[in-house]
Amino acid sequence: MSWIAPTPGELVATFPAFAAVEAARIQFWLDRAARVVDESWSAEDFGFATMLHAAHEMVLNGLGSGAEAEAAAGGASGFRALRSGALALERFAVGEDAGGPGYGATQYGRQFLPLLRRNRGGPRLAGGAHGVA
């Protein structure tokens, strides 16, 4: 596999919620995602992770269709708890999750987190006897 950057058309085909977003705007967010997802990532995760990151950022900016994007567009994306009759929703506040800059705030960010952990899991230690007697 190779590290081929996804196109706006591929993002829309994968995530139809962004069909009404102009290709130039999608490209902007794909370019921004490339600052996080680069060729140090596995080739198998690269394209999908780039699209997930771009979709996450677009939703946070109120782009696309769906409840998350509509809430962000209306300024209500940072809610922590919402109750309406028998329905009660609670989630991380934007920026609160341990995975990074608010990835728990959108469905796309939550899908991005495992890929981020797999490709940027942090320091790893390798054990071995280094002259220890």
HELIX and SHEET records of a PDB file:
HELIX    1   1 PRO A    8  THR A   14  1                                   7    
HELIX    2   2 PRO A   16  PHE A   18  5                                   3    
HELIX    3   3 ALA A   23  ALA A   33  1                                  11    
HELIX    4   4 ALA A   43  LEU A   60  1                                  18    
HELIX    5   5 ALA A   67  ALA A   73  1                                   7    
HELIX    6   6 TYR A  103  ALA A  105  5                                   3    
HELIX    7   7 GLN A  107  ASN A  119  1                                  13    
SHEET    1   A 2 ALA A  81  SER A  84  0                                        
SHEET    2   A 2 LEU A  87  GLU A  90 -1                                        
END                                                                             
